[in-house]
């Protein structure tokens, strides 16, 4: 390590700035943990600039999934999601994304089996750092998480889907759909105005044809917003004969969004209709909502 010899001049601000830009020092630390061992746990991770993000550990049998954030805040403003309620502050570096996995691994005392990019932020709005973080997570001499055990979740950024298709290795791709009609999705997810449903589905089809990988669609069921029988039928006709899986979940409430989760009966109706039409679907159990750690509930903590 280089040291400044005694009696020499201190490096100039310009040199320090250039060093900082070239060799960023990450000092991600655990500020707080919520939850108990063996259950869903949330880690509040403090960053060097006094902002903080949230990382979630989800155990399930022998699986330990870490859900990482990719940005401080999010510019996509999905109406049901706490992460984007206060806008975007900055992108995380690749090191800050990897640090979350390392801190989570240290916290649970074992190597995670799965990593999902589903925390605060839209991963494809920080594409380069996300892709740069993956080799550090899959490296055999490090965390050694298999590429197929990594999932990137997008709100539907089509250029990101197209770029991912051209990568040599492909993690799982999950796309937040949440509606079958543009008018509904426009209200839930403003990104739909830039990348409407027909274009998004077309991009996903090309992705599966190019990569031979299945796309996972996420559909949050919200009472009387997107959970009618007509919605279920439209979902079937949109995804029929498409190599995909559908994950349903019921809305996790946040104070900023007044709607309610669909009932289990409604979720069952969607599941049955998809099964009858040979579309693989599962109802994701909502976990961690008591900690504000479930899907759509993660936030940015802006002061330490
Ligand atoms: S759902 Fe994802 S893309 Fe939408 S506001 Fe939340 S973090 Fe951003």
Boltz pocket constraint, residues with backbone or C-beta under 6 A from the ligand:
constraints:
  - pocket:
      binder: B
      contacts: [[A, 74], [A, 75], [A, 76], [A, 77], [A, 78], [A, 81], [A, 82], [A, 83], [A, 84], [A, 85], [A, 118], [A, 119], [A, 120], [A, 121], [A, 122], [A, 155], [A, 296]]
      max_distance: 6.0
